[in-house]
Amino acid sequence: MDLFMRVTPSAAPAEVARPAPDRIISGDPVHTTWNAEERGGLYCGIWESTPGKWRIAYDEWEYCRILSGRSVITDENGAEHRIGPGDSFILRPGFRGSWEVIETTRKDYVIVL
C-alpha cells in the first residue's frame, strides 16, 4: 500500500451519476466523482457537478473544500449558505435541505460513516 497519494482526477477512474429522480428539484445535474480512497467507512476524493438543484439528506460526516464554481446549500429551515472557491465546510449527520449548483462546482471531500 502506498502511504502517500495525491488526490487528483487522474488518481482514480471517473464515476458519472445523477441524483435520484425523486430528489431533483430543477435542472439535470450530472455528478462526476473520482474516489481516491474507500476504506473502512472513510471515503475521499474529488466531486464535480453541473448546474441543477436537488434535495440532500446526510447520514454521514462530510468535510468539503470548494475548488471551483458556485453553489448554494440551503438547510431545511431555509437558511442559505453560498459557497465558492476556497470555502470549506462540514455537513453533519442529520443535515437535510438542498444543494443548488449555480456554476459547475468541483470540491474535494472526506466522508466518514
Biopython code that builds the backbone (N, CA, C, O; Angstrom):
import numpy as np
from Bio.PDB.StructureBuilder import StructureBuilder

atoms = [
    (1, "MET", "N", (0.852, -1.178, 0.000)),
    (1, "MET", "CA", (0.000, 0.000, 0.000)),
    (1, "MET", "C", (0.896, 1.239, 0.000)),
    (1, "MET", "O", (1.824, 1.357, 0.801)),
    (2, "ASP", "N", (0.601, 2.142, -0.901)),
    (2, "ASP", "CA", (1.331, 3.410, -0.971)),
    (2, "ASP", "C", (0.838, 4.301, 0.171)),
    (2, "ASP", "O", (-0.369, 4.469, 0.344)),
    (3, "LEU", "N", (1.735, 4.859, 0.931)),
    (3, "LEU", "CA", (1.362, 5.690, 2.079)),
    (3, "LEU", "C", (1.173, 7.154, 1.724)),
    (3, "LEU", "O", (0.825, 7.958, 2.589)),
    (4, "PHE", "N", (1.394, 7.511, 0.478)),
    (4, "PHE", "CA", (1.189, 8.881, 0.003)),
    (4, "PHE", "C", (0.399, 8.814, -1.288)),
    (4, "PHE", "O", (0.716, 8.015, -2.169)),
    (5, "MET", "N", (-0.625, 9.643, -1.411)),
    (5, "MET", "CA", (-1.428, 9.672, -2.641)),
    (5, "MET", "C", (-1.881, 11.094, -2.897)),
    (5, "MET", "O", (-2.445, 11.745, -2.018)),
    (6, "ARG", "N", (-1.637, 11.565, -4.086)),
    (6, "ARG", "CA", (-2.202, 12.854, -4.491)),
    (6, "ARG", "C", (-3.663, 12.639, -4.855)),
    (6, "ARG", "O", (-4.017, 11.658, -5.510)),
    (7, "VAL", "N", (-4.498, 13.563, -4.426)),
    (7, "VAL", "CA", (-5.921, 13.473, -4.742)),
    (7, "VAL", "C", (-6.180, 14.388, -5.933)),
    (7, "VAL", "O", (-6.358, 15.597, -5.787)),
    (8, "THR", "N", (-6.196, 13.779, -7.107)),
    (8, "THR", "CA", (-6.441, 14.482, -8.360)),
    (8, "THR", "C", (-7.380, 13.629, -9.196)),
    (8, "THR", "O", (-7.488, 12.427, -8.957)),
    (9, "PRO", "N", (-8.061, 14.220, -10.169)),
    (9, "PRO", "CA", (-8.928, 13.397, -11.019)),
    (9, "PRO", "C", (-8.183, 12.249, -11.711)),
    (9, "PRO", "O", (-8.789, 11.226, -12.027)),
    (10, "SER", "N", (-6.891, 12.407, -11.947)),
    (10, "SER", "CA", (-6.155, 11.332, -12.606)),
    (10, "SER", "C", (-5.813, 10.193, -11.643)),
    (10, "SER", "O", (-5.319, 9.155, -12.084)),
    (11, "ALA", "N", (-6.063, 10.357, -10.339)),
    (11, "ALA", "CA", (-5.739, 9.337, -9.346)),
    (11, "ALA", "C", (-6.742, 8.187, -9.319)),
    (11, "ALA", "O", (-6.463, 7.135, -8.744)),
    (12, "ALA", "N", (-7.896, 8.376, -9.931)),
    (12, "ALA", "CA", (-8.942, 7.356, -9.875)),
    (12, "ALA", "C", (-9.828, 7.463, -11.111)),
    (12, "ALA", "O", (-9.918, 8.532, -11.715)),
    (13, "PRO", "N", (-10.483, 6.369, -11.492)),
    (13, "PRO", "CA", (-11.416, 6.446, -12.622)),
    (13, "PRO", "C", (-12.637, 7.291, -12.271)),
    (13, "PRO", "O", (-13.077, 7.311, -11.122)),
    (14, "ALA", "N", (-13.172, 7.979, -13.255)),
    (14, "ALA", "CA", (-14.355, 8.820, -13.053)),
    (14, "ALA", "C", (-15.608, 7.954, -12.965)),
    (14, "ALA", "O", (-15.792, 7.019, -13.744)),
    (15, "GLU", "N", (-16.467, 8.285, -11.999)),
    (15, "GLU", "CA", (-17.788, 7.671, -11.889)),
    (15, "GLU", "C", (-18.806, 8.763, -12.170)),
    (15, "GLU", "O", (-18.794, 9.802, -11.510)),
    (16, "VAL", "N", (-19.683, 8.546, -13.135)),
    (16, "VAL", "CA", (-20.673, 9.547, -13.524)),
    (16, "VAL", "C", (-22.051, 9.080, -13.066)),
    (16, "VAL", "O", (-22.433, 7.929, -13.282)),
    (17, "ALA", "N", (-22.794, 9.991, -12.430)),
    (17, "ALA", "CA", (-24.130, 9.663, -11.912)),
    (17, "ALA", "C", (-24.985, 10.918, -11.893)),
    (17, "ALA", "O", (-24.501, 12.027, -12.119)),
    (18, "ARG", "N", (-26.243, 10.720, -11.621)),
    (18, "ARG", "CA", (-27.194, 11.813, -11.425)),
    (18, "ARG", "C", (-27.925, 11.578, -10.114)),
    (18, "ARG", "O", (-27.994, 10.442, -9.646)),
    (19, "PRO", "N", (-28.475, 12.636, -9.509)),
    (19, "PRO", "CA", (-29.306, 12.411, -8.317)),
    (19, "PRO", "C", (-30.502, 11.547, -8.694)),
    (19, "PRO", "O", (-30.926, 11.533, -9.850)),
    (20, "ALA", "N", (-31.041, 10.832, -7.721)),
    (20, "ALA", "CA", (-32.255, 10.049, -7.953)),
    (20, "ALA", "C", (-33.352, 10.988, -8.458)),
    (20, "ALA", "O", (-33.461, 12.116, -7.977)),
    (21, "PRO", "N", (-34.160, 10.547, -9.411)),
    (21, "PRO", "CA", (-35.204, 11.420, -9.982)),
    (21, "PRO", "C", (-36.119, 12.069, -8.942)),
    (21, "PRO", "O", (-36.554, 13.205, -9.128)),
    (22, "ASP", "N", (-36.416, 11.354, -7.842)),
    (22, "ASP", "CA", (-37.313, 11.926, -6.831)),
    (22, "ASP", "C", (-36.638, 12.994, -5.975)),
    (22, "ASP", "O", (-37.303, 13.651, -5.174)),
    (23, "ARG", "N", (-35.330, 13.177, -6.132)),
    (23, "ARG", "CA", (-34.606, 14.217, -5.376)),
    (23, "ARG", "C", (-34.386, 15.494, -6.195)),
    (23, "ARG", "O", (-34.097, 16.550, -5.632)),
    (24, "ILE", "N", (-34.522, 15.399, -7.509)),
    (24, "ILE", "CA", (-34.256, 16.564, -8.361)),
    (24, "ILE", "C", (-35.359, 17.603, -8.204)),
    (24, "ILE", "O", (-36.549, 17.295, -8.281)),
    (25, "ILE", "N", (-34.925, 18.850, -7.980)),
    (25, "ILE", "CA", (-35.846, 19.981, -7.868)),
    (25, "ILE", "C", (-35.872, 20.744, -9.186)),
    (25, "ILE", "O", (-36.938, 21.157, -9.643)),
    (26, "SER", "N", (-34.701, 20.936, -9.802)),
    (26, "SER", "CA", (-34.639, 21.624, -11.087)),
    (26, "SER", "C", (-33.365, 21.236, -11.832)),
    (26, "SER", "O", (-32.380, 20.807, -11.231)),
    (27, "GLY", "N", (-33.408, 21.395, -13.146)),
    (27, "GLY", "CA", (-32.244, 21.132, -13.981)),
    (27, "GLY", "C", (-31.984, 19.650, -14.171)),
    (27, "GLY", "O", (-32.818, 18.805, -13.846)),
    (28, "ASP", "N", (-30.803, 19.357, -14.707)),
    (28, "ASP", "CA", (-30.370, 17.988, -14.964)),
    (28, "ASP", "C", (-28.911, 17.857, -14.529)),
    (28, "ASP", "O", (-28.026, 17.689, -15.367)),
    (29, "PRO", "N", (-28.659, 17.934, -13.209)),
    (29, "PRO", "CA", (-27.273, 17.896, -12.750)),
    (29, "PRO", "C", (-26.614, 16.546, -13.017)),
    (29, "PRO", "O", (-27.218, 15.492, -12.820)),
    (30, "VAL", "N", (-25.370, 16.601, -13.467)),
    (30, "VAL", "CA", (-24.566, 15.404, -13.689)),
    (30, "VAL", "C", (-23.387, 15.475, -12.732)),
    (30, "VAL", "O", (-22.661, 16.468, -12.695)),
    (31, "HIS", "N", (-23.204, 14.411, -11.960)),
    (31, "HIS", "CA", (-22.130, 14.349, -10.971)),
    (31, "HIS", "C", (-21.012, 13.448, -11.484)),
    (31, "HIS", "O", (-21.262, 12.347, -11.974)),
    (32, "THR", "N", (-19.790, 13.925, -11.366)),
    (32, "THR", "CA", (-18.621, 13.104, -11.668)),
    (32, "THR", "C", (-17.807, 13.017, -10.393)),
    (32, "THR", "O", (-17.489, 14.034, -9.777)),
    (33, "THR", "N", (-17.470, 11.792, -9.998)),
    (33, "THR", "CA", (-16.724, 11.560, -8.761)),
    (33, "THR", "C", (-15.470, 10.767, -9.073)),
    (33, "THR", "O", (-15.501, 9.786, -9.815)),
    (34, "TRP", "N", (-14.362, 11.213, -8.488)),
    (34, "TRP", "CA", (-13.102, 10.489, -8.551)),
    (34, "TRP", "C", (-12.784, 10.077, -7.120)),
    (34, "TRP", "O", (-12.228, 10.872, -6.362)),
    (35, "ASN", "N", (-13.128, 8.841, -6.733)),
    (35, "ASN", "CA", (-12.887, 8.338, -5.384)),
    (35, "ASN", "C", (-11.431, 7.907, -5.269)),
    (35, "ASN", "O", (-11.021, 6.909, -5.861)),
    (36, "ALA", "N", (-10.662, 8.659, -4.510)),
    (36, "ALA", "CA", (-9.250, 8.335, -4.333)),
    (36, "ALA", "C", (-9.056, 7.245, -3.286)),
    (36, "ALA", "O", (-8.102, 6.471, -3.365)),
    (37, "GLU", "N", (-9.955, 7.181, -2.307)),
    (37, "GLU", "CA", (-9.814, 6.199, -1.228)),
    (37, "GLU", "C", (-11.181, 5.798, -0.720)),
    (37, "GLU", "O", (-12.039, 6.650, -0.494)),
    (38, "GLU", "N", (-11.389, 4.504, -0.539)),
    (38, "GLU", "CA", (-12.600, 3.950, 0.073)),
    (38, "GLU", "C", (-12.131, 2.839, 0.987)),
    (38, "GLU", "O", (-11.728, 1.772, 0.523)),
    (39, "ARG", "N", (-12.183, 3.090, 2.296)),
    (39, "ARG", "CA", (-11.636, 2.102, 3.222)),
    (39, "ARG", "C", (-12.286, 2.251, 4.595)),
    (39, "ARG", "O", (-12.217, 3.315, 5.209)),
    (40, "GLY", "N", (-12.911, 1.189, 5.066)),
    (40, "GLY", "CA", (-13.414, 1.148, 6.438)),
    (40, "GLY", "C", (-14.292, 2.311, 6.843)),
    (40, "GLY", "O", (-14.140, 2.833, 7.948)),
    (41, "GLY", "N", (-15.203, 2.733, 5.987)),
    (41, "GLY", "CA", (-16.089, 3.842, 6.327)),
    (41, "GLY", "C", (-15.520, 5.219, 6.039)),
    (41, "GLY", "O", (-16.134, 6.229, 6.382)),
    (42, "LEU", "N", (-14.345, 5.269, 5.408)),
    (42, "LEU", "CA", (-13.721, 6.540, 5.021)),
    (42, "LEU", "C", (-13.698, 6.617, 3.499)),
    (42, "LEU", "O", (-13.281, 5.674, 2.826)),
    (43, "TYR", "N", (-14.144, 7.735, 2.971)),
    (43, "TYR", "CA", (-14.145, 7.982, 1.531)),
    (43, "TYR", "C", (-13.550, 9.363, 1.300)),
    (43, "TYR", "O", (-13.852, 10.301, 2.038)),
    (44, "CYS", "N", (-12.711, 9.493, 0.285)),
    (44, "CYS", "CA", (-12.212, 10.823, -0.058)),
    (44, "CYS", "C", (-11.901, 10.857, -1.537)),
    (44, "CYS", "O", (-11.630, 9.833, -2.163)),
    (45, "GLY", "N", (-11.946, 12.067, -2.082)),
    (45, "GLY", "CA", (-11.682, 12.249, -3.495)),
    (45, "GLY", "C", (-12.123, 13.621, -3.958)),
    (45, "GLY", "O", (-12.131, 14.593, -3.204)),
    (46, "ILE", "N", (-12.487, 13.661, -5.221)),
    (46, "ILE", "CA", (-12.946, 14.901, -5.848)),
    (46, "ILE", "C", (-14.301, 14.632, -6.480)),
    (46, "ILE", "O", (-14.533, 13.576, -7.068)),
    (47, "TRP", "N", (-15.183, 15.600, -6.349)),
    (47, "TRP", "CA", (-16.547, 15.507, -6.887)),
    (47, "TRP", "C", (-16.820, 16.769, -7.669)),
    (47, "TRP", "O", (-16.363, 17.852, -7.303)),
    (48, "GLU", "N", (-17.573, 16.626, -8.756)),
    (48, "GLU", "CA", (-17.952, 17.773, -9.572)),
    (48, "GLU", "C", (-19.398, 17.602, -10.006)),
    (48, "GLU", "O", (-19.855, 16.486, -10.253)),
    (49, "SER", "N", (-20.116, 18.715, -10.095)),
    (49, "SER", "CA", (-21.496, 18.677, -10.574)),
    (49, "SER", "C", (-21.764, 19.832, -11.523)),
    (49, "SER", "O", (-21.277, 20.947, -11.338)),
    (50, "THR", "N", (-22.552, 19.530, -12.543)),
    (50, "THR", "CA", (-23.043, 20.561, -13.447)),
    (50, "THR", "C", (-24.273, 21.208, -12.801)),
    (50, "THR", "O", (-24.806, 20.666, -11.832)),
    (51, "PRO", "N", (-24.736, 22.354, -13.315)),
    (51, "PRO", "CA", (-25.851, 23.067, -12.686)),
    (51, "PRO", "C", (-27.130, 22.248, -12.545)),
    (51, "PRO", "O", (-27.456, 21.394, -13.370)),
    (52, "GLY", "N", (-27.827, 22.546, -11.473)),
    (52, "GLY", "CA", (-29.101, 21.922, -11.137)),
    (52, "GLY", "C", (-29.312, 22.025, -9.640)),
    (52, "GLY", "O", (-28.449, 22.517, -8.914)),
    (53, "LYS", "N", (-30.469, 21.557, -9.181)),
    (53, "LYS", "CA", (-30.802, 21.625, -7.756)),
    (53, "LYS", "C", (-31.479, 20.320, -7.353)),
    (53, "LYS", "O", (-32.340, 19.808, -8.067)),
    (54, "TRP", "N", (-31.070, 19.778, -6.175)),
    (54, "TRP", "CA", (-31.643, 18.534, -5.701)),
    (54, "TRP", "C", (-31.675, 18.525, -4.181)),
    (54, "TRP", "O", (-30.943, 19.263, -3.521)),
    (55, "ARG", "N", (-32.547, 17.668, -3.636)),
    (55, "ARG", "CA", (-32.658, 17.505, -2.188)),
    (55, "ARG", "C", (-31.496, 16.657, -1.677)),
    (55, "ARG", "O", (-31.091, 15.691, -2.323)),
    (56, "ILE", "N", (-30.957, 17.033, -0.495)),
    (56, "ILE", "CA", (-29.885, 16.263, 0.125)),
    (56, "ILE", "C", (-30.281, 15.863, 1.539)),
    (56, "ILE", "O", (-31.022, 16.575, 2.217)),
    (57, "ALA", "N", (-29.777, 14.712, 1.974)),
    (57, "ALA", "CA", (-30.012, 14.214, 3.327)),
    (57, "ALA", "C", (-28.757, 13.443, 3.730)),
    (57, "ALA", "O", (-28.393, 12.456, 3.090)),
    (58, "TYR", "N", (-28.103, 13.898, 4.788)),
    (58, "TYR", "CA", (-26.834, 13.308, 5.204)),
    (58, "TYR", "C", (-27.003, 12.410, 6.421)),
    (58, "TYR", "O", (-27.612, 12.808, 7.414)),
    (59, "ASP", "N", (-26.464, 11.196, 6.342)),
    (59, "ASP", "CA", (-26.382, 10.274, 7.465)),
    (59, "ASP", "C", (-24.926, 10.113, 7.901)),
    (59, "ASP", "O", (-24.633, 9.371, 8.838)),
    (60, "GLU", "N", (-24.027, 10.803, 7.225)),
    (60, "GLU", "CA", (-22.592, 10.699, 7.464)),
    (60, "GLU", "C", (-22.000, 12.083, 7.675)),
    (60, "GLU", "O", (-22.671, 13.091, 7.455)),
    (61, "TRP", "N", (-20.741, 12.132, 8.101)),
    (61, "TRP", "CA", (-19.979, 13.375, 8.211)),
    (61, "TRP", "C", (-19.303, 13.613, 6.875)),
    (61, "TRP", "O", (-18.758, 12.683, 6.281)),
    (62, "GLU", "N", (-19.333, 14.856, 6.391)),
    (62, "GLU", "CA", (-18.588, 15.184, 5.179)),
    (62, "GLU", "C", (-17.902, 16.537, 5.337)),
    (62, "GLU", "O", (-18.532, 17.543, 5.663)),
    (63, "TYR", "N", (-16.603, 16.531, 5.100)),
    (63, "TYR", "CA", (-15.814, 17.762, 5.020)),
    (63, "TYR", "C", (-15.610, 18.042, 3.541)),
    (63, "TYR", "O", (-15.271, 17.138, 2.776)),
    (64, "CYS", "N", (-15.815, 19.296, 3.134)),
    (64, "CYS", "CA", (-15.650, 19.694, 1.735)),
    (64, "CYS", "C", (-14.827, 20.971, 1.645)),
    (64, "CYS", "O", (-14.848, 21.812, 2.544)),
    (65, "ARG", "N", (-14.108, 21.094, 0.544)),
    (65, "ARG", "CA", (-13.435, 22.350, 0.195)),
    (65, "ARG", "C", (-13.749, 22.592, -1.274)),
    (65, "ARG", "O", (-13.476, 21.743, -2.124)),
    (66, "ILE", "N", (-14.320, 23.745, -1.566)),
    (66, "ILE", "CA", (-14.696, 24.071, -2.939)),
    (66, "ILE", "C", (-13.452, 24.502, -3.710)),
    (66, "ILE", "O", (-12.729, 25.413, -3.306)),
    (67, "LEU", "N", (-13.227, 23.827, -4.820)),
    (67, "LEU", "CA", (-12.077, 24.122, -5.677)),
    (67, "LEU", "C", (-12.436, 25.116, -6.772)),
    (67, "LEU", "O", (-11.632, 25.976, -7.131)),
    (68, "SER", "N", (-13.665, 24.989, -7.304)),
    (68, "SER", "CA", (-14.114, 25.909, -8.353)),
    (68, "SER", "C", (-15.632, 25.885, -8.421)),
    (68, "SER", "O", (-16.272, 24.940, -7.962)),
    (69, "GLY", "N", (-16.198, 26.936, -8.999)),
    (69, "GLY", "CA", (-17.636, 27.022, -9.186)),
    (69, "GLY", "C", (-18.355, 27.685, -8.022)),
    (69, "GLY", "O", (-17.739, 28.093, -7.037)),
    (70, "ARG", "N", (-19.669, 27.781, -8.158)),
    (70, "ARG", "CA", (-20.514, 28.418, -7.144)),
    (70, "ARG", "C", (-21.754, 27.566, -6.922)),
    (70, "ARG", "O", (-22.363, 27.064, -7.867)),
    (71, "SER", "N", (-22.114, 27.413, -5.652)),
    (71, "SER", "CA", (-23.296, 26.647, -5.272)),
    (71, "SER", "C", (-23.981, 27.327, -4.103)),
    (71, "SER", "O", (-23.419, 28.216, -3.463)),
    (72, "VAL", "N", (-25.207, 26.893, -3.835)),
    (72, "VAL", "CA", (-25.965, 27.340, -2.667)),
    (72, "VAL", "C", (-26.495, 26.086, -1.972)),
    (72, "VAL", "O", (-27.219, 25.289, -2.568)),
    (73, "ILE", "N", (-26.123, 25.930, -0.707)),
    (73, "ILE", "CA", (-26.673, 24.855, 0.107)),
    (73, "ILE", "C", (-27.692, 25.502, 1.033)),
    (73, "ILE", "O", (-27.383, 26.458, 1.744)),
    (74, "THR", "N", (-28.907, 24.973, 1.018)),
    (74, "THR", "CA", (-29.988, 25.519, 1.833)),
    (74, "THR", "C", (-30.443, 24.460, 2.813)),
    (74, "THR", "O", (-30.735, 23.331, 2.418)),
    (75, "ASP", "N", (-30.508, 24.816, 4.106)),
    (75, "ASP", "CA", (-30.955, 23.820, 5.080)),
    (75, "ASP", "C", (-32.477, 23.756, 5.094)),
    (75, "ASP", "O", (-33.152, 24.575, 4.470)),
    (76, "GLU", "N", (-33.005, 22.772, 5.813)),
    (76, "GLU", "CA", (-34.454, 22.545, 5.797)),
    (76, "GLU", "C", (-35.247, 23.691, 6.412)),
    (76, "GLU", "O", (-36.466, 23.751, 6.246)),
    (77, "ASN", "N", (-34.576, 24.608, 7.125)),
    (77, "ASN", "CA", (-35.236, 25.785, 7.683)),
    (77, "ASN", "C", (-35.173, 26.987, 6.750)),
    (77, "ASN", "O", (-35.701, 28.053, 7.068)),
    (78, "GLY", "N", (-34.517, 26.815, 5.581)),
    (78, "GLY", "CA", (-34.453, 27.884, 4.593)),
    (78, "GLY", "C", (-33.205, 28.752, 4.649)),
    (78, "GLY", "O", (-33.070, 29.675, 3.846)),
    (79, "ALA", "N", (-32.288, 28.481, 5.574)),
    (79, "ALA", "CA", (-31.048, 29.267, 5.643)),
    (79, "ALA", "C", (-30.137, 28.885, 4.475)),
    (79, "ALA", "O", (-29.810, 27.714, 4.282)),
    (80, "GLU", "N", (-29.731, 29.904, 3.696)),
    (80, "GLU", "CA", (-28.881, 29.681, 2.525)),
    (80, "GLU", "C", (-27.414, 29.869, 2.875)),
    (80, "GLU", "O", (-27.049, 30.789, 3.606)),
    (81, "HIS", "N", (-26.584, 28.991, 2.345)),
    (81, "HIS", "CA", (-25.134, 29.066, 2.526)),
    (81, "HIS", "C", (-24.523, 29.098, 1.128)),
    (81, "HIS", "O", (-24.468, 28.078, 0.441)),
    (82, "ARG", "N", (-24.067, 30.277, 0.714)),
    (82, "ARG", "CA", (-23.453, 30.432, -0.612)),
    (82, "ARG", "C", (-21.991, 30.041, -0.503)),
    (82, "ARG", "O", (-21.274, 30.526, 0.371)),
    (83, "ILE", "N", (-21.549, 29.160, -1.395)),
    (83, "ILE", "CA", (-20.185, 28.658, -1.334)),
    (83, "ILE", "C", (-19.501, 28.820, -2.683)),
    (83, "ILE", "O", (-20.128, 28.747, -3.740)),
    (84, "GLY", "N", (-18.184, 29.045, -2.609)),
    (84, "GLY", "CA", (-17.383, 29.220, -3.816)),
    (84, "GLY", "C", (-15.948, 28.824, -3.550)),
    (84, "GLY", "O", (-15.635, 28.307, -2.478)),
    (85, "PRO", "N", (-15.071, 29.060, -4.510)),
    (85, "PRO", "CA", (-13.681, 28.629, -4.409)),
    (85, "PRO", "C", (-13.021, 29.062, -3.099)),
    (85, "PRO", "O", (-13.089, 30.223, -2.693)),
    (86, "GLY", "N", (-12.374, 28.077, -2.449)),
    (86, "GLY", "CA", (-11.678, 28.331, -1.192)),
    (86, "GLY", "C", (-12.516, 28.103, 0.043)),
    (86, "GLY", "O", (-11.965, 28.005, 1.139)),
    (87, "ASP", "N", (-13.842, 28.015, -0.092)),
    (87, "ASP", "CA", (-14.704, 27.780, 1.068)),
    (87, "ASP", "C", (-14.599, 26.333, 1.525)),
    (87, "ASP", "O", (-14.597, 25.415, 0.705)),
    (88, "SER", "N", (-14.513, 26.132, 2.830)),
    (88, "SER", "CA", (-14.503, 24.806, 3.448)),
    (88, "SER", "C", (-15.662, 24.726, 4.421)),
    (88, "SER", "O", (-16.023, 25.727, 5.041)),
    (89, "PHE", "N", (-16.250, 23.545, 4.563)),
    (89, "PHE", "CA", (-17.374, 23.381, 5.475)),
    (89, "PHE", "C", (-17.557, 21.911, 5.814)),
    (89, "PHE", "O", (-16.990, 21.029, 5.169)),
    (90, "ILE", "N", (-18.359, 21.671, 6.840)),
    (90, "ILE", "CA", (-18.704, 20.317, 7.264)),
    (90, "ILE", "C", (-20.222, 20.179, 7.218)),
    (90, "ILE", "O", (-20.947, 21.054, 7.692)),
    (91, "LEU", "N", (-20.692, 19.086, 6.649)),
    (91, "LEU", "CA", (-22.096, 18.702, 6.716)),
    (91, "LEU", "C", (-22.161, 17.534, 7.693)),
    (91, "LEU", "O", (-21.481, 16.524, 7.509)),
    (92, "ARG", "N", (-22.976, 17.674, 8.722)),
    (92, "ARG", "CA", (-23.059, 16.669, 9.784)),
    (92, "ARG", "C", (-24.225, 15.717, 9.542)),
    (92, "ARG", "O", (-25.166, 16.045, 8.820)),
    (93, "PRO", "N", (-24.155, 14.536, 10.150)),
    (93, "PRO", "CA", (-25.295, 13.615, 10.041)),
    (93, "PRO", "C", (-26.574, 14.304, 10.503)),
    (93, "PRO", "O", (-26.591, 14.999, 11.519)),
    (94, "GLY", "N", (-27.635, 14.101, 9.744)),
    (94, "GLY", "CA", (-28.917, 14.722, 10.057)),
    (94, "GLY", "C", (-29.198, 15.970, 9.237)),
    (94, "GLY", "O", (-30.323, 16.469, 9.242)),
    (95, "PHE", "N", (-28.173, 16.494, 8.518)),
    (95, "PHE", "CA", (-28.403, 17.689, 7.696)),
    (95, "PHE", "C", (-29.383, 17.332, 6.581)),
    (95, "PHE", "O", (-29.212, 16.328, 5.889)),
    (96, "ARG", "N", (-30.399, 18.155, 6.416)),
    (96, "ARG", "CA", (-31.401, 17.992, 5.358)),
    (96, "ARG", "C", (-31.566, 19.332, 4.671)),
    (96, "ARG", "O", (-31.478, 20.379, 5.312)),
    (97, "GLY", "N", (-31.802, 19.306, 3.380)),
    (97, "GLY", "CA", (-32.009, 20.547, 2.643)),
    (97, "GLY", "C", (-31.837, 20.326, 1.159)),
    (97, "GLY", "O", (-32.280, 19.315, 0.616)),
    (98, "SER", "N", (-31.179, 21.293, 0.493)),
    (98, "SER", "CA", (-30.965, 21.182, -0.949)),
    (98, "SER", "C", (-29.581, 21.712, -1.299)),
    (98, "SER", "O", (-28.987, 22.508, -0.573)),
    (99, "TRP", "N", (-29.094, 21.239, -2.438)),
    (99, "TRP", "CA", (-27.821, 21.713, -2.996)),
    (99, "TRP", "C", (-28.152, 22.215, -4.392)),
    (99, "TRP", "O", (-28.681, 21.472, -5.219)),
    (100, "GLU", "N", (-27.838, 23.478, -4.649)),
    (100, "GLU", "CA", (-28.047, 24.055, -5.975)),
    (100, "GLU", "C", (-26.698, 24.472, -6.544)),
    (100, "GLU", "O", (-25.994, 25.296, -5.961)),
    (101, "VAL", "N", (-26.350, 23.899, -7.677)),
    (101, "VAL", "CA", (-25.131, 24.282, -8.367)),
    (101, "VAL", "C", (-25.497, 25.399, -9.339)),
    (101, "VAL", "O", (-26.294, 25.202, -10.257)),
    (102, "ILE", "N", (-24.910, 26.569, -9.127)),
    (102, "ILE", "CA", (-25.133, 27.728, -9.990)),
    (102, "ILE", "C", (-24.154, 27.692, -11.158)),
    (102, "ILE", "O", (-24.553, 27.851, -12.312)),
    (103, "GLU", "N", (-22.872, 27.482, -10.859)),
    (103, "GLU", "CA", (-21.807, 27.283, -11.854)),
    (103, "GLU", "C", (-21.196, 25.923, -11.549)),
    (103, "GLU", "O", (-21.010, 25.579, -10.381)),
    (104, "THR", "N", (-20.884, 25.149, -12.574)),
    (104, "THR", "CA", (-20.280, 23.832, -12.348)),
    (104, "THR", "C", (-19.303, 23.920, -11.182)),
    (104, "THR", "O", (-18.375, 24.728, -11.183)),
    (105, "THR", "N", (-19.537, 23.067, -10.188)),
    (105, "THR", "CA", (-18.796, 23.117, -8.926)),
    (105, "THR", "C", (-17.945, 21.865, -8.760)),
    (105, "THR", "O", (-18.396, 20.746, -9.004)),
    (106, "ARG", "N", (-16.700, 22.084, -8.338)),
    (106, "ARG", "CA", (-15.786, 20.988, -8.034)),
    (106, "ARG", "C", (-15.323, 21.151, -6.591)),
    (106, "ARG", "O", (-14.974, 22.248, -6.156)),
    (107, "LYS", "N", (-15.327, 20.035, -5.852)),
    (107, "LYS", "CA", (-14.897, 20.059, -4.455)),
    (107, "LYS", "C", (-14.014, 18.848, -4.195)),
    (107, "LYS", "O", (-14.114, 17.830, -4.881)),
    (108, "ASP", "N", (-13.141, 18.973, -3.184)),
    (108, "ASP", "CA", (-12.550, 17.762, -2.640)),
    (108, "ASP", "C", (-13.302, 17.475, -1.356)),
    (108, "ASP", "O", (-13.842, 18.384, -0.727)),
    (109, "TYR", "N", (-13.335, 16.214, -0.970)),
    (109, "TYR", "CA", (-14.167, 15.822, 0.148)),
    (109, "TYR", "C", (-13.543, 14.679, 0.929)),
    (109, "TYR", "O", (-12.716, 13.921, 0.421)),
    (110, "VAL", "N", (-13.966, 14.583, 2.173)),
    (110, "VAL", "CA", (-13.679, 13.443, 3.030)),
    (110, "VAL", "C", (-14.998, 13.081, 3.720)),
    (110, "VAL", "O", (-15.614, 13.923, 4.373)),
    (111, "ILE", "N", (-15.419, 11.841, 3.572)),
    (111, "ILE", "CA", (-16.649, 11.362, 4.188)),
    (111, "ILE", "C", (-16.281, 10.286, 5.203)),
    (111, "ILE", "O", (-15.463, 9.406, 4.932)),
    (112, "VAL", "N", (-16.904, 10.375, 6.383)),
    (112, "VAL", "CA", (-16.744, 9.351, 7.416)),
    (112, "VAL", "C", (-18.118, 8.853, 7.778)),
    (112, "VAL", "O", (-18.992, 9.633, 8.156)),
    (113, "LEU", "N", (-18.314, 7.540, 7.663)),
    (113, "LEU", "CA", (-19.608, 6.933, 8.005)),
    (113, "LEU", "C", (-19.719, 6.700, 9.499)),
    (113, "LEU", "O", (-20.738, 6.196, 9.972)),
]
sb = StructureBuilder()
sb.init_structure("model")
sb.init_model(0)
sb.init_chain("A")
sb.init_seg("    ")
for serial, (resi, resn, name, xyz) in enumerate(atoms, 1):
    if name == "N":
        sb.init_residue(resn, " ", resi, " ")
    sb.init_atom(name, np.array(xyz, "f"), 0.0, 1.0, " ", f" {name:<3s}", serial, name[0])
structure = sb.get_structure()
